[in-house]
């Protein structure tokens, strides 16, 4: 640097140095103007993400816990709700109408059984009832027939007794008296 430059630089007054106790006032920054939708974008995204997480956890929690291939425990005990179901009728399951962890209500159909065996038993019982009715009708007809035979025999006896001929039963051999024809 030459002497002239030094003189020019020396003639320019240096800015005053602030004292440590004096607080300098900073100029206000120019306000950053955002649109209203830009101000709400981040909070809205956070809120939507939180709702999505809550909905996903509440709707799929049972499927995640129950759908594992291997259940793992820390203390070798499995905790769970066990609901024993007992049937009053034994049969082959045709269709299961509910899935795991599904809530059911009173009266809901849970399991459909094959009804082929039961319908065959119903038909067999109906046939047995019809056979019993036919047997009763047959017994009524046989009774009417026997009543008719008895009436005819009594009429024959009355006719013979009216004609004056008496039949002597003492001449009938003993083995014929004791035999039952029916």
PyMOL commands that set and color helices and strands:
alter all, ss='L'
color gray80, all
select helices_A, chain A and resi 3-11+36-66+116-163+169-171+174-178
alter helices_A, ss='H'
color red, helices_A
select strands_A, chain A and resi 93-96+111-113
alter strands_A, ss='S'
color yellow, strands_A
deselect
rebuild
show_as cartoon
